Amino acid sequence: MSMLQFFIAVDVTVVNIALPSIGADLDVDGHALTWVVVGYTVTGGGLLMLGGRLGDLLGRRRVLLLGTGLFGVASLLAGLAPTFVLLVVARLAQGAGEAIALPAAMATIVLMFSEGPRRSRALSVWAAVASCGLVLGFVLSGIITAHLGWRWIFLISVPFILIVLLAAVFLVEGDRPVDKGASPLDIPGALLLTACPLLFIFGVVEAGEPGTPAWVVPGALAGAVAAGVGFVRVEARSRNPLLPLRFFANRTRVAANLATMLLSGALSTSFLLFTFYLQDRLGIGPLGAGLTMLPLAVSLIVFSMLVPRLLGHWGARACVLAGIGFTATAMAAVGLVSALRAGGVAMIPAMLLIAAGMGFGLVGLQYLAVSGVTDGDAGIASGVQRAADQLGGATGVAVCVGIGFAPSVHSLDPFLVATLLAAVGLVTGAVVAWRMPAPAPAPAADLQEQTG
């Protein structure tokens, strides 16, 4: 499960440093290249709820194999894609494979460990692997692009995905579907949930582009609102909703997912700001930029080892607030370094703070987002948490980086604009986390285990 999580997380960030090489090879400008990143995260995040529901309907092991196989085939297609259009299609298919596989994998882990210390340790390992994959994606991207070429950032994961498939066949026990398919899948809900952020991000990105027709931006934003309203109406009327409205009765899980979106938006923005500063402003090549990100990866591993112990002593909400505070301080450091136009070494403190923000914030939020789940709704809760993480990251990048680096605001420092927008999201996330209700207490058996 962790190997699958690692390579799926790597594919979220591995393309960032390789984007200039992809553009030069396929003759594509920077504006179009953003869809190599956004297309993957939005499709993956938008279809995650459908993936979680598929696990409940067909059995988690079967869906795990299906999604993992799709992800592997799409990775092979991306690495061999002769045109930019096929590359984008392959990235969309990668996102779909992730959306099918990851909820089944996370639900399997959640149900393997009872709520309490054992589950918190398991989720800490799961979150640490994901965070390391996200960060190491930058490092691997620089090394692979410099020595093997950009196509290998996709091809290198294919043999490991084959290992995951074989291991899942022999190691993951078969399970019975929670719902044997008496009700149809909520396909309209899945499409609307994907269309809403996709249209919103398209509108935000196009708003900063010169020459965009006047009707495009308001039309895209209106379409996003219509898709969001339509999604709520479909879920309210569906016999088998993708996201049952009763899910929102648990205020702790709702607040945890909202805070996840806001924190992930700032974290994803910081990754791209690091990349842009090192390559565009300082002129460092792909290999040097990737290696400069190494302190972030190493420190993240350290924080991921510390957080599980602190989670039991501090509580999940305190860890979340600490993670948001670390991230906010890091964004302030990014703005200061860019204003002073300091060297790449000056970014290392901000990288360390980002690692602390990820280690504390995302682990605590992941624990809260699945609090109180049962066998019947584990797939839903897992899918919602992953969707909040990815859609929040993609939306945060579109808003902060898209507006900050738009030609219409070039009179201002783009790094300053992006960090200020991220700060607004972090302040909102801190308020949500502070007012978050405490989760229900763990079962007595888990409390006895924790005391022992």
N, C-alpha and C positions, 0 to 999 in steps of 0.2 A: 504493500500500500504506500509506503513512504517513497519507494523508488519511483512509482507512478506519480506521486505528488511532486517529487523533485523535478522530473523532466517536464511535467506540465507547467510548473512554476517557471522553470528556465525559459520556456517558450514565450512567456509573457514579456520578458525583458531582453532576451538574447538578440532581438533584431535591432535594438536601439543604436548601438555603436556601429552596426553593419549597414545602417540605412544609407549613408553616402555611397558605399560601394554598390549596393543594390541599385540605387538610382543611376549611377554611372554605367553599370553593366546593361541595364534594361532601358536606359534612356528615358527616365522618369524624373520629374521635378520634385522638390521637397514637399509641395502641397499635396500631391497625390500619394506620396510615400507615407503620410500619416495614417492612411487606411490600412497599411500593413500591420500597424500596432492596434489601432482602434477597432478594426474589423474583427480581429481575434478576440479581444476582451469583451466587446459588446455582444457578439454572438454567443460566446461562452457564458457570459453572465445572464443574458436574456433567456437562454434555453436551459439554464441550470434547474429551474423549477420543473420543467418538463422531464429532465433527467431524473430528478428526485422522485417524481411520480411514477416514472417507468420502473424504477427499482421496486416500488411498492406493488405494482401491477404484475410484473414479470419475474420478480425475484432479483435480489441484489447481485448475486454472483453472475447470473446470465447477463444482466445489464452492464456489469463491470467489464466482462469480456467483450461485449459489443462496443462499448465506448472506447476501450483501450485499443481494440483493433482498428476502429475508425481513425483514432488519433495517429496511430502508427502509419497507416496508409496515407493520410493527409500530410504527414511529415515527409514521407518519401516523395510525394507529388510536389511539395513546396521546394524541396531541394533540387528537383529535376525540372522545375517549371521553365519553359522556354520564353514565356512572355509574362508581362506584369499582370495581365488579367488572370492568367492561370495561377500566378502566385497568390493573388488576393483570394481567389476561389479556394485554394488550398488552405489559406489561413482561416477562412470562414469554416471550412470543414474541420480544421484542428479545433476551433472553438466549439463546434458541435460535439466532437469527440470528447473534449474535456467536460462539457455540460452533461453528457450521458454517464461518463465514468466516475467523476469525482464525488457526486452525491452518494453513489452506491458505496464507494470506498470509505468515505467519512462515516456514513451510517453504520457500516460494518464495524468500524473502530468504536463508535459510540456504544453500540450494543454489546461489544465484547467486554466492556468495563462498566461496572455499576457506578452510579453518580457518587462523587466524593473524591478522595485523594487519588484513587487508581485512575479514574477517568481524567482528572486534571493533569496527571503525569502523562497519560497517553496523548491527550490533546496538545500538551506542551511540546512533545516530540513531533507531532504532526505539524503544528504551527512553525516550529523551528526548521523543519525540513523545507516547508513552503517558503519561509523567509530566506533561507540560505539559497534556495533555487532562484528566487527573484534577484538576489544580489549577485550571486555567482554567474547569472546570465550575462551581466555586463562584463565580468572578467573573461568568461569563456568567449563571448562575442569578439572581444579585442584580440585574444590569442588566435582563435580559429580564423577570423577574417584576415589577419595579417599573414598567417602561414599556410592556410588551406583554401581560403576563399569563402565568400559569404554562403554559398550553397551548403557547406558542411555544418553550418549552425543548425540546420534542420536535419541533415542526414545522420549526424552523430547520435541522435536519440533513437534511431530505428532499431538497432540491435538490442538496446536496453528495453525498449517496449516489447520486443519479442520475449525477453527474459521474464518480464512482468506477466505476459500472457501465459507462459508455461507455468510459472509459479502459482498464478491464480487458479489454474486448472487443478493442480495437485495439492495446494495448501489451503485454499479458501473453501470452507464447507458449503454445500448447497443449502438453499433456504427455500421455504415455500412463500409464494406471493401472499402479501397481506390482503390484497384485493385481487381476485382471480379474473378480473377483466369484465365483470358484469356491467360496468359503466364505461362509456367511451372516453378516450383521452381528450383533454381540453386543448385541442390544437389552436382554436382561435385565441384563447388566452395566452398561449405561448408566443404566437406571432405578434400580438399586441404588446406583450411585455418586452419583446425584442425591438419592435418598431419605435416604441416611445423613446428610449435613450438614444437610439440610432438617429432619429430625426432631430432630437435636441442637439446632439453633438454636431451633426451636419450643419444645423443652423448657426451654432456658435462659431464653428470653424470658418464657414463662409462669410460670417459677419465682418471678419477682419480682412477679407480678400478684396483688393481693388477690382472694379469691373463686374462685381456680382450684381445681377439684375435685382431691382428693388423688391420684387415680390418673393424672391427665393427665401430670404431669412425669415420674414414673418410667416410665410407659408409653411416652412419646415417647423418652426416653433408651434404654430397652430396645430399642425399635424401631430406633434409630440403630445400636446395637451389632449387632443381628441383621442389619441391612442391610449393615454393614461386613463381618461374617463371611461373609454370603451372597455378597458381591461377590468375596471372595478365593476361595471355593469354586467359584463359577461360572467365574472366570478360570482356575483350575487345571484344570478339566474341559473347557472349551470348545475346540472345534477351531479357532476363530478368535477368540481372546480380545481384548477391547477393550484391555486392558493386559497384555501377555504377562509372566509372572512373571520371564522372563529379563531384563527391563528392570532389575530390582533387582540384577542381578549387577554393574552399574556403580555402585560405592559413591559415586563423586564426584557423579554425577547425582542419586542418591537423597538424599544429604546436602544438595545444592544446593536441591532442591525442598522439603525439610523446612525448611531455613533461610528459604526464600522465604515459606512459609506463616507462620512466626513473625514475620518482619520486616513482611510485608504486614499482618498483624493489628494490629501497633502503629501502622503508618502510617495505616491506615484509621481506627483509633480516634482518632488525633490530629486528623484532619480534622473528625470530628464534634464533638470537644471544642472545637475552635476555633469552630465554628458555634454550639454551645450557649452558650459563654461570651459571645460577641459579642452574640447575639440575646436569649437568656433572662436572663443575669445582668446585662449592661450595657444591654439595651434598644435596641440598634442595629437599624435596619430592614434589609430585604433588600439594598437598594442599598449602604448603608454597610458591611454585613457582607461583601458580595462584594468591594468595593473594598479593604477592609482585608486581604483575602487576596492582594492583588496582589503584595506583596513576596515572597511564597512562590513565585509563578509566575515572577517575573523572576529570582530567585536560582537557581531550578531550572534555567533555561536556561543560566545561567553555569556551574553545576556540571556540567551535561551536556556542555558544551564542553570542560571540563578533564579529565573522567574518562577519555576514550579515550586520551589521552597517558599518564596515570598508570597505566592498566591494563597497558600494555606494560612500564613500569618497575617498578611495585610487584608486579604479579601480581594475579590475580583474587581470591585469598583475602584478601590484605591490604586490597584495596578493600572487600570484604564486611565485614571486621571493622571498618574505619573507618566504614562506613555504619551498622552496628549501634551503634557507640559514639556517633556523632552523634545517632542517633534516641533512644538512652537518655538522653543529656543533654537533648534537647528535651523528653522526657516529664517529666523532673525539673523543668524550667523551667515547664512547664504546671501541675504540681502546686503549685509555689511561687507563681506568679502568682495562681492561684485561691485559695490560702490567704490571700494578702495582699489579695485583691479589688482588684487594680490595674486601671488602664485598658487599653483595647485596644492602645495602643502598646507596652505591656509584653509583649505576646504576639509581637511581631515577632522578637526573638532566637530564640524557640522555632520560629517559622516558617522562619527561615533555617537552623536546625539540621535541621529536617525535610527541607528541600530538599537539604541535603548528604547526609542519610541515604538519601534516594531516589536521588540521583545516583550515589553510590558503591556502595551496597548492591545495588540492583536490577540495575544494569548488570553488575556482577561476577557476581551469581548467575545472570543470564540467560545469560551466556557459559558458565559452568560447567555449566548445566543442559542445554546442547546440545553439550557436548564429545564428540567421537568419533562423531557421528551419521553415518549413511550414507543413501543415497537410500531404502533400504527402511524405515528407522525415523525419518526426519526428522519425519514427521507425528505419530508417537507422542510423541517427545521434546518437540515444540513444544506439543502438547496438554497433556501433563503439566505443563509449566512454567506455562502460562497457567492451568490448573486450580488449581495450587498457589497462584498469586498471588491469584486471585479467591476461592477457597474459604477461604484463609487470612485474607483481608481480611474476608469476611462472618462467619466464625467469631470472629475477634478482636473485631469490633464487638459481636456478640451476647454474648460473654463479658464483655468489659471495660465496655462502655457499658450492656449489659442488666443486669448485676449492679450496677454502680456507681450507676446511676440508678433502681434498683428501690425501690419504697416501703418494703420491709423493711429497707433499710440507710440510710434517710433521716437517721438520727442522725449519720451520718458525712458528710464532704464527698464528694459523688459524683465530683468530679474527682480527688480523692486516691485513692479506691478504684480508679477506672479506670486511673490512671497506675501504681499499684502492680501491678495485674494485667498491664498491658502490660509492665512491667519484668521480671516473671517470664518472660514469653515471650521477651523480648530476651536475657536472660541464657542461657536455653536455646539460643536461636539462635546466640549467640556461642560456646557450647561446641561445638555441632554444626559451625560454620564452622571453629573452631580445629582440630578433629580430622578435618576433611575431607581425604581423600587428594588428592594433587596429580593434575590431569588428565594424560592421556597427552600426550607432546610433539607439537607440530605437525609436519606433513610437512616433509621437507627443503626443498621448493620454497618453502614459506611462511617457513621460517627464513632462507633466502637472501634473500627479499624483505624480511624485517624487518631483516636486517643491512644490505642495500643502502640 
